[in-house]
Amino acid sequence: MRNMIRFALLLTMLLLPYSASAILSMELTRGVAGAVPIAVVPFASESTTPPQDVGGIISNDLQNSGRFKVYAKNALSQFPSDAKQVSTSYFHRLGTDQVVVGKVLPEGNNRYQVNFQLVDTYGSNQSGNIVLSKSYHIAANQLRAVAHHISDLIYQQITGVPGIFSTKLAYVVVEHSGNANTQYRLEVADQDGYNPRPLLKSSEPIMSPSWSPDGHQIAYVSFENHRAGIYLQDVANGARRVLSHFSGINGAPAWSPDGRKLALVLSKSGAPNIYVMDVASQSLSQLTHDFYINTEPAWSPDGRSLLFTSNRGGGTQIYQIDLSNGNTTRLSYDGDYNARASYSRDGKSVAMIHRVSGIYSIALLDLDSGRMRVLSGSVVDSASPSMAPNGSMILYETLAGGRSVLGMVSADGRIQLRLPARNGQAQDPAWSPV
């Protein structure tokens, strides 16, 4: 399978001797039964049409979360722009408890004022109760960002969980041209796939992007000059530097929760082993000291332990190492292959690639009960799971229509989305912090 091949390529080093058309397009493939009904009224505007449809972006965010049944423009016959104009009787008949209204007002010099209100139609007065009310004064190029921010506020108000609509995705796009040349791009995009921006373009493979906890930097592996190295790049200005360029494997960088260290895989002493690097000084300490294949480290939320993938038990499984004493414990037992693990936000469960009878899925292991739950359904291939910062969703790589695309599945398995790239194949995704 494809993820087994990539795993082998990285470990044996067999790989050694920007365009808008590449945008991801989010598609909800399965949502929650009994999703919360909410009306998002198109935001009113004056004189000129704003460069972004703020109400439409909010509608798409909430709809694609899978947890809301959104009544948007085509489902409405009344279009209030202020809480005082909301007819509770109309929205009750429509079947919704919550209504989002707002305005986008030009202020000159390419700036806008954005006002929004979240109204509870079961309030004590005829127009309902105002649950949220905010006003923003922003530049035109911030309209999409503020729309995502409003979606975050609404999502948290109704579900009690922080929203993730303002987060970013990093991923690698692979394009094969007709003359057999392959091009790789490390890209960053909004969580809904918009605003893709290349950080690096190369004719050599790029893999394993990893966000710093503050979201300002990405560590990744690049095979420039046919040799693997770990690079650190500033997301805003593009400045980059080499962190690790030893002979052999330099792979799988993973940030510590405090942003001061990177766990990584090096084979400079022979077999692939897990090391920890101090980012400022680039000093190294070795955690595993054996001749097994040890790779794919991931930090616990409290920074006290690391997950990693190893074949030390005969098959590929997930292990945990206690950083205080070096003790190693096997975590995964179900399935004949488990890899690429990461902790949930609360540290109580672990997401991973899980294989049974040749079928690769995304699964979640409950650390208290030991129960393994398959989330992504029966698919032929799933790889590279990355947990959302609020723990609600898992981003991963899968196959659709014969090519590699990005998928999302909720931590309870009830919501699934796809984000296929229009050009090339998207792989190795990583979800940014909030």
GUKOLBA-942251 format. One record per residue (C-alpha): x, y, z; residue in one letter; residue number from 0. Coordinates in nm, 4 decimals. Layout:
BEGIN
- px_py_pz_code_pos
- X_Y_Z_A_NUM
...
This chain:
BEGIN
- px_py_pz_code_pos
- 0.0000_0.0000_0.0000_M_0
- 0.1005_0.3585_-0.0610_R_1
- 0.1716_0.4562_0.2994_N_2
- 0.3765_0.1395_0.3573_M_3
- 0.5821_0.2226_0.0488_I_4
- 0.6422_0.5806_0.1643_R_5
- 0.7370_0.4528_0.5098_F_6
- 0.9898_0.2135_0.3554_A_7
- 1.1291_0.4798_0.1247_L_8
- 1.1950_0.7141_0.4120_L_9
- 1.3525_0.4492_0.6302_L_10
- 1.5827_0.2986_0.3663_T_11
- 1.6538_0.6298_0.1907_M_12
- 1.5704_0.4899_-0.1530_L_13
- 1.4808_0.8426_-0.2505_L_14
- 1.8476_0.9479_-0.2072_L_15
- 2.1772_0.8658_-0.4893_P_16
- 0.1239_2.8625_-0.7095_Y_17
- -0.1570_2.8519_-0.8555_S_18
- -0.5244_2.9265_-0.7683_A_19
- -0.6169_2.6158_-0.9624_S_20
- -0.4539_2.4074_-0.6880_A_21
- -0.7060_2.5282_-0.4287_I_22
- -0.8668_2.2679_-0.2059_L_23
- -1.2448_2.2517_-0.2240_S_24
- -1.4197_2.1289_0.0902_M_25
- -1.7013_1.8794_0.0425_E_26
- -1.9126_1.7479_0.3301_L_27
- -1.9630_1.3760_0.2707_T_28
- -2.1306_1.2864_0.6026_R_29
- -2.2759_1.5022_0.8804_G_30
- -2.4393_1.4509_1.2181_V_31
- -2.7985_1.3311_1.2248_A_32
- -3.0037_1.5856_1.4158_G_33
- -2.7597_1.8696_1.3432_A_34
- -2.8390_2.2030_1.5109_V_35
- -3.0622_2.4188_1.2858_P_36
- -2.9354_2.7719_1.2293_I_37
- -3.0223_3.0470_0.9823_A_38
- -2.7406_3.2579_0.8399_V_39
- -2.8957_3.5592_0.6696_V_40
- -2.6870_3.7173_0.3903_P_41
- -2.5088_4.0179_0.5386_F_42
- -2.6492_4.3491_0.4229_A_43
- -2.4141_4.5854_0.2401_S_44
- -2.4336_4.9445_0.1235_E_45
- -2.3518_5.0989_-0.2168_S_46
- -2.0732_4.8637_-0.3319_T_47
- -2.0496_4.4889_-0.3101_T_48
- -1.7773_4.3878_-0.0621_P_49
- -1.4940_4.1729_-0.2033_P_50
- -1.5958_3.8784_0.0170_Q_51
- -1.9377_3.7311_0.0959_D_52
- -1.9059_3.7299_0.4747_V_53
- -2.2439_3.5674_0.5370_G_54
- -2.1733_3.3039_0.2715_G_55
- -1.8381_3.2140_0.4266_I_56
- -2.0017_3.1746_0.7676_I_57
- -2.2756_2.9565_0.6137_S_58
- -2.0176_2.7320_0.4494_N_59
- -1.8086_2.7064_0.7658_D_60
- -2.1009_2.5978_0.9814_L_61
- -2.2476_2.3667_0.7177_Q_62
- -1.9139_2.1974_0.6522_N_63
- -1.8564_2.1416_1.0224_S_64
- -2.1285_1.8760_0.9924_G_65
- -2.2832_1.9857_1.3206_R_66
- -2.5261_2.2433_1.1824_F_67
- -2.8209_2.2361_0.9450_K_68
- -2.7819_2.5778_0.7857_V_69
- -3.0668_2.7764_0.6352_Y_70
- -2.8909_3.0184_0.4029_A_71
- -2.9905_3.2546_0.1209_K_72
- -3.1829_3.0094_-0.0966_N_73
- -3.3902_2.8811_0.1973_A_74
- -3.4971_3.2246_0.3233_L_75
- -3.7685_3.4702_0.2248_S_76
- -3.6943_3.7253_0.4979_Q_77
- -3.3549_3.8980_0.5206_F_78
- -3.3149_4.0967_0.8426_P_79
- -2.9797_4.2659_0.9006_S_80
- -3.0329_4.3532_1.2671_D_81
- -3.1702_4.1666_1.5676_A_82
- -3.4599_4.4150_1.5925_K_83
- -3.5778_4.3051_1.2466_Q_84
- -3.5819_3.9330_1.3272_V_85
- -3.9312_3.7807_1.3255_S_86
- -3.9237_3.4942_1.5730_T_87
- -4.2480_3.3521_1.4369_S_88
- -4.1011_3.3293_1.0849_Y_89
- -3.7857_3.1505_1.1984_F_90
- -3.9868_2.9202_1.4263_H_91
- -4.1929_2.8136_1.1240_R_92
- -3.8706_2.7647_0.9304_L_93
- -3.7543_2.5312_1.2065_G_94
- -3.4527_2.7110_1.3492_T_95
- -3.3677_2.8336_1.6972_D_96
- -3.0647_3.0445_1.6063_Q_97
- -3.0311_3.3284_1.3548_V_98
- -2.7139_3.5067_1.2411_V_99
- -2.7587_3.8581_1.1004_V_100
- -2.5098_4.1264_1.0070_G_101
- -2.3900_4.4124_0.7907_K_102
- -2.0777_4.4946_0.5920_V_103
- -2.0409_4.8714_0.5670_L_104
- -1.7735_5.0505_0.3592_P_105
- -1.5655_5.3035_0.5535_E_106
- -1.3461_5.4320_0.2689_G_107
- -0.9809_5.3649_0.1886_N_108
- -1.0653_5.0021_0.1161_N_109
- -1.1793_4.9426_0.4726_R_110
- -1.5040_4.7996_0.6102_Y_111
- -1.7059_4.7785_0.9289_Q_112
- -1.8486_4.4322_0.9922_V_113
- -2.1299_4.3938_1.2460_N_114
- -2.2901_4.0658_1.3393_F_115
- -2.5406_3.9318_1.5929_Q_116
- -2.6396_3.5818_1.6957_L_117
- -3.0060_3.5803_1.7958_V_118
- -3.1892_3.3149_1.9976_D_119
- -3.5420_3.3040_1.8537_T_120
- -3.6793_3.1559_2.1751_Y_121
- -3.5929_3.4698_2.3646_G_122
- -3.8327_3.6555_2.5861_S_123
- -3.9174_3.9312_2.3356_N_124
- -4.0604_3.9385_1.9851_Q_125
- -3.7193_3.9693_1.8186_S_126
- -3.5487_3.7130_2.0417_G_127
- -3.2445_3.7492_2.2649_N_128
- -2.9081_3.8687_2.1340_I_129
- -2.6599_3.5987_2.2356_V_130
- -2.3542_3.7466_2.0618_L_131
- -2.2920_4.0921_1.9186_S_132
- -1.9604_4.2109_1.7747_K_133
- -1.8298_4.4872_1.5494_S_134
- -1.5004_4.4917_1.3555_Y_135
- -1.3181_4.7636_1.1597_H_136
- -1.0904_4.5934_0.9096_I_137
- -0.9152_4.6172_0.5732_A_138
- -1.0767_4.4537_0.2712_A_139
- -0.8221_4.1722_0.2667_N_140
- -0.9264_4.0746_0.6206_Q_141
- -1.2930_4.0082_0.5381_L_142
- -1.2508_3.6322_0.4898_R_143
- -1.0460_3.6062_0.8089_A_144
- -1.3060_3.7926_1.0135_V_145
- -1.5810_3.5721_0.8672_A_146
- -1.3926_3.2631_0.9905_H_147
- -1.3475_3.4331_1.3292_H_148
- -1.7222_3.4946_1.3535_I_149
- -1.7824_3.1280_1.2669_S_150
- -1.5480_3.0307_1.5512_D_151
- -1.7443_3.2448_1.7971_L_152
- -2.0794_3.1028_1.6860_I_153
- -1.9527_2.7444_1.6938_Y_154
- -1.8163_2.7815_2.0469_Q_155
- -2.1270_2.9602_2.1730_Q_156
- -2.3579_2.6814_2.0549_I_157
- -2.1435_2.3689_2.0968_T_158
- -1.9211_2.4750_2.3870_G_159
- -1.6106_2.3720_2.1864_V_160
- -1.3646_2.6268_2.0386_P_161
- -1.3992_2.6636_1.6628_G_162
- -1.1214_2.5813_1.4167_I_163
- -1.2316_2.7843_1.1137_F_164
- -0.9468_3.0351_1.1562_S_165
- -0.6772_2.7683_1.1554_T_166
- -0.4454_2.6803_0.8656_K_167
- -0.3473_2.3616_0.6876_L_168
- -0.0004_2.2739_0.5610_A_169
- 0.0345_1.9975_0.3029_Y_170
- 0.2466_1.8838_0.0093_V_171
- 0.1144_1.8997_-0.3485_V_172
- 0.2717_1.6581_-0.5965_V_173
- 0.2293_1.7226_-0.9696_E_174
- 0.3459_1.4834_-1.2400_H_175
- 0.4017_1.6521_-1.5754_S_176
- 0.3807_1.4852_-1.9150_G_177
- 0.7587_1.4628_-1.9549_N_178
- 0.7869_1.2496_-1.6391_A_179
- 0.9136_1.5381_-1.4263_N_180
- 0.7612_1.5615_-1.0799_T_181
- 0.7206_1.8877_-0.8921_Q_182
- 0.6608_1.9221_-0.5173_Y_183
- 0.5105_2.2202_-0.3356_R_184
- 0.4784_2.2796_0.0357_L_185
- 0.1622_2.4888_0.0688_E_186
- -0.0325_2.6602_0.3449_V_187
- -0.4051_2.7271_0.3061_A_188
- -0.7023_2.8333_0.5153_D_189
- -0.8844_2.5520_0.6923_Q_190
- -1.1537_2.5544_0.4216_D_191
- -0.8930_2.5267_0.1451_G_192
- -0.8919_2.8894_0.0326_Y_193
- -0.5901_3.1176_-0.0026_N_194
- -0.3316_2.8493_-0.0868_P_195
- 0.0213_2.9865_-0.0693_R_196
- 0.3402_2.7973_-0.1615_P_197
- 0.6236_2.8083_0.0927_L_198
- 0.8619_2.5920_-0.1091_L_199
- 0.8781_2.4524_-0.4627_K_200
- 1.1174_2.1717_-0.5489_S_201
- 1.1865_1.8970_-0.8003_S_202
- 1.2845_1.6765_-0.5037_E_203
- 1.0458_1.5255_-0.2457_P_204
- 0.9121_1.7314_0.0464_I_205
- 0.7429_1.5602_0.3403_M_206
- 0.6443_1.5656_0.7086_S_207
- 0.5496_1.9342_0.7680_P_208
- 0.5105_2.0146_1.1377_S_209
- 0.3755_2.3429_1.2808_W_210
- 0.5422_2.5177_1.5716_S_211
- 0.3041_2.5666_1.8670_P_212
- 0.2776_2.9411_1.7966_D_213
- 0.1962_2.8783_1.4288_G_214
- 0.4813_3.1007_1.3078_H_215
- 0.7155_2.8294_1.1747_Q_216
- 0.7002_2.4947_0.9978_I_217
- 0.9649_2.2234_1.0196_A_218
- 0.9748_1.9769_0.7300_Y_219
- 1.1906_1.7282_0.5420_V_220
- 1.3305_1.8240_0.2017_S_221
- 1.5460_1.6071_-0.0243_F_222
- 1.7345_1.8955_-0.1839_E_223
- 2.0508_1.7875_-0.3666_N_224
- 1.9229_1.4281_-0.3359_H_225
- 1.9888_1.4245_0.0359_R_226
- 1.7384_1.4433_0.3202_A_227
- 1.7522_1.7391_0.5562_G_228
- 1.5218_1.8939_0.8140_I_229
- 1.4485_2.2616_0.7503_Y_230
- 1.2785_2.5289_0.9562_L_231
- 1.0833_2.7975_0.7698_Q_232
- 0.9075_3.1153_0.8821_D_233
- 0.5501_3.1096_0.7507_V_234
- 0.5183_3.4888_0.7201_A_235
- 0.8434_3.5900_0.5513_N_236
- 0.9729_3.2617_0.4082_G_237
- 1.3103_3.2737_0.5855_A_238
- 1.4489_2.9214_0.6286_R_239
- 1.7450_2.7418_0.7786_R_240
- 1.8763_2.3864_0.8011_V_241
- 1.8308_2.2162_1.1371_L_242
- 1.9593_1.8676_1.0591_S_243
- 2.1633_1.7424_0.7655_H_244
- 2.3439_1.4334_0.8956_F_245
- 2.4322_1.1413_0.6725_S_246
- 2.1469_0.8936_0.6348_G_247
- 1.7938_0.9584_0.7520_I_248
- 1.6850_1.3027_0.8732_N_249
- 1.3111_1.2677_0.9188_G_250
- 0.9771_1.3103_1.0954_A_251
- 1.0267_1.6394_1.2881_P_252
- 0.7769_1.6988_1.5702_A_253
- 0.7568_2.0088_1.7929_W_254
- 0.7453_1.9936_2.1697_S_255
- 0.4452_2.1718_2.3290_P_256
- 0.6662_2.4591_2.4508_D_257
- 0.8165_2.5135_2.1041_G_258
- 1.1740_2.4793_2.2283_R_259
- 1.2534_2.1304_2.1036_K_260
- 1.2032_1.9028_1.8063_L_261
- 1.1828_1.5262_1.8182_A_262
- 1.3269_1.3785_1.4999_L_263
- 1.4555_1.0572_1.3436_V_264
- 1.8239_1.0159_1.2587_L_265
- 2.0233_0.7170_1.1375_S_266
- 2.3660_0.8776_1.1732_K_267
- 2.4735_0.5991_1.4088_S_268
- 2.3213_0.3150_1.2096_G_269
- 1.9549_0.2233_1.2593_A_270
- 1.6822_0.4909_1.2696_P_271
- 1.6473_0.6189_1.6261_N_272
- 1.4534_0.8969_1.8001_I_273
- 1.6444_1.2088_1.9045_Y_274
- 1.5427_1.5389_2.0627_V_275
- 1.6991_1.8617_1.9389_M_276
- 1.7096_2.1930_2.1223_D_277
- 1.5995_2.4297_1.8428_V_278
- 1.8012_2.7281_1.9652_A_279
- 2.1347_2.5499_2.0155_S_280
- 2.0708_2.2509_1.7831_Q_281
- 2.2155_2.0226_2.0514_S_282
- 2.0947_1.6617_2.0384_L_283
- 1.9990_1.3968_2.2910_S_284
- 1.9257_1.0374_2.1845_Q_285
- 1.6125_0.8678_2.3234_L_286
- 1.6140_0.5221_2.1643_T_287
- 1.9346_0.3163_2.1425_H_288
- 1.8702_-0.0013_1.9455_D_289
- 1.8759_-0.1534_1.5985_F_290
- 1.5020_-0.1575_1.5383_Y_291
- 1.3250_0.0909_1.3112_I_292
- 1.2072_0.3766_1.5356_N_293
- 1.0303_0.6672_1.3673_T_294
- 0.7362_0.9144_1.3638_E_295
- 0.7686_1.0713_1.7117_P_296
- 0.4828_1.2774_1.8567_A_297
- 0.4748_1.4660_2.1875_W_298
- 0.2151_1.4299_2.4588_S_299
- 0.0260_1.7524_2.5432_P_300
- 0.2142_1.7815_2.8752_D_301
- 0.5535_1.7212_2.7097_G_302
- 0.6352_1.4313_2.9416_R_303
- 0.6284_1.1485_2.6893_S_304
- 0.6599_1.0703_2.3198_L_305
- 0.4738_0.8346_2.0920_L_306
- 0.6693_0.6635_1.8164_F_307
- 0.6326_0.3894_1.5570_T_308
- 0.8597_0.0848_1.5844_S_309
- 0.8968_-0.2702_1.4569_N_310
- 1.0615_-0.3873_1.7799_R_311
- 0.7763_-0.6318_1.8461_G_312
- 0.8012_-0.7901_1.5038_G_313
- 0.5285_-0.5807_1.3386_G_314
- 0.4762_-0.2067_1.2991_T_315
- 0.3083_-0.0757_1.6165_Q_316
- 0.2812_0.2323_1.8416_I_317
- 0.4981_0.2744_2.1501_Y_318
- 0.5266_0.5386_2.4199_Q_319
- 0.8486_0.6482_2.5883_I_320
- 0.8484_0.8208_2.9264_D_321
- 1.0960_1.1093_2.9012_L_322
- 1.1673_1.1119_3.2744_S_323
- 1.3040_0.7565_3.2908_N_324
- 1.3222_0.6254_2.9330_G_325
- 1.0746_0.3427_2.9956_N_326
- 0.9024_0.2255_2.6771_T_327
- 0.5493_0.0810_2.6620_T_328
- 0.3629_-0.0697_2.3690_R_329
- 0.0231_0.0962_2.3176_L_330
- -0.1331_-0.0650_2.0093_S_331
- -0.2286_-0.4310_1.9780_Y_332
- -0.5344_-0.4424_1.7506_D_333
- -0.4554_-0.4719_1.3807_G_334
- -0.1450_-0.5911_1.1997_D_335
- -0.0108_-0.2400_1.1356_Y_336
- -0.0433_0.0833_1.3359_N_337
- 0.1627_0.3960_1.2649_A_338
- 0.1844_0.7779_1.2561_R_339
- 0.0256_0.8314_1.5974_A_340
- -0.0651_1.1611_1.7632_S_341
- -0.2294_1.2490_2.0934_Y_342
- -0.5687_1.4094_2.1299_S_343
- -0.5806_1.7541_2.2862_R_344
- -0.6601_1.6122_2.6322_D_345
- -0.4042_1.3311_2.6030_G_346
- -0.6686_1.0634_2.6649_K_347
- -0.6646_0.9104_2.3190_S_348
- -0.4312_0.8567_2.0246_V_349
- -0.5126_0.8897_1.6541_A_350
- -0.3224_0.6664_1.4123_M_351
- -0.3128_0.4823_1.0810_I_352
- -0.4679_0.1418_1.1442_H_353
- -0.4606_-0.1600_0.9125_R_354
- -0.6662_-0.4772_0.9260_V_355
- -0.6715_-0.7310_0.6379_S_356
- -0.5050_-0.4861_0.4014_G_357
- -0.7517_-0.2017_0.4687_I_358
- -0.5981_0.1219_0.5978_Y_359
- -0.8160_0.3504_0.8114_S_360
- -0.7877_0.6315_1.0614_I_361
- -0.8539_0.5007_1.4113_A_362
- -0.8644_0.6396_1.7635_L_363
- -0.7248_0.4449_2.0582_L_364
- -0.8742_0.5200_2.4004_D_365
- -0.5812_0.5003_2.6420_L_366
- -0.7951_0.4194_2.9471_D_367
- -0.9989_0.1350_2.8005_S_368
- -0.7575_0.0208_2.5293_G_369
- -1.0449_0.0240_2.2799_R_370
- -0.9542_0.0937_1.9155_M_371
- -1.2291_0.2683_1.7156_R_372
- -1.2112_0.2961_1.3360_V_373
- -1.3241_0.6430_1.2220_L_374
- -1.2688_0.6777_0.8489_S_375
- -1.4687_0.3754_0.7367_G_376
- -1.3656_0.1097_0.4886_S_377
- -1.1221_0.2745_0.2510_V_378
- -0.8301_0.1295_0.0593_V_379
- -0.5786_0.3773_0.1937_D_380
- -0.5513_0.6362_0.4694_S_381
- -0.2342_0.8064_0.5885_A_382
- -0.0788_1.0942_0.7815_S_383
- -0.3441_1.1757_1.0451_P_384
- -0.3195_1.5209_1.2066_S_385
- -0.5425_1.6230_1.4978_M_386
- -0.7281_1.9563_1.4957_A_387
- -0.6224_2.1900_1.7779_P_388
- -0.9638_2.1574_1.9470_N_389
- -0.9554_1.7773_1.9179_G_390
- -1.2817_1.7605_1.7242_S_391
- -1.1500_1.6550_1.3810_M_392
- -0.8666_1.4535_1.2299_I_393
- -0.7112_1.5594_0.9000_L_394
- -0.5606_1.2836_0.6878_Y_395
- -0.4535_1.1736_0.3423_E_396
- -0.6664_0.9314_0.1448_T_397
- -0.7499_0.8196_-0.2090_L_398
- -1.0485_0.9417_-0.4097_A_399
- -1.0944_0.8948_-0.7812_G_400
- -0.7540_0.7334_-0.8068_G_401
- -0.5579_1.0244_-0.6629_R_402
- -0.4406_1.1430_-0.3257_S_403
- -0.6648_1.4001_-0.1536_V_404
- -0.7130_1.5299_0.1989_L_405
- -0.9965_1.4100_0.4171_G_406
- -1.1335_1.5018_0.7567_M_407
- -1.3197_1.2869_1.0048_V_408
- -1.4613_1.3860_1.3417_S_409
- -1.3228_1.2281_1.6572_A_410
- -1.6544_1.0476_1.7030_D_411
- -1.6544_0.9225_1.3432_G_412
- -1.9897_1.0813_1.2577_R_413
- -1.8667_1.3612_1.0286_I_414
- -1.6538_1.3214_0.7164_Q_415
- -1.5278_1.5763_0.4639_L_416
- -1.3029_1.5766_0.1585_R_417
- -1.0698_1.8507_0.0358_L_418
- -0.9519_1.7444_-0.3109_P_419
- -0.6932_1.9624_-0.4847_A_420
- -0.7955_2.0661_-0.8351_R_421
- -0.4441_2.0066_-0.9666_N_422
- -0.1940_1.7526_-0.8429_G_423
- -0.2166_1.5261_-0.5421_Q_424
- -0.2327_1.6536_-0.1846_A_425
- -0.0508_1.4578_0.0853_Q_426
- 0.1226_1.4778_0.4245_D_427
- -0.1208_1.7281_0.5829_P_428
- -0.0592_1.9069_0.9137_A_429
- -0.3144_2.1145_1.1073_W_430
- -0.1959_2.4431_1.2560_S_431
- -0.2552_2.5505_1.6156_P_432
- -0.5268_2.8066_1.6827_V_433
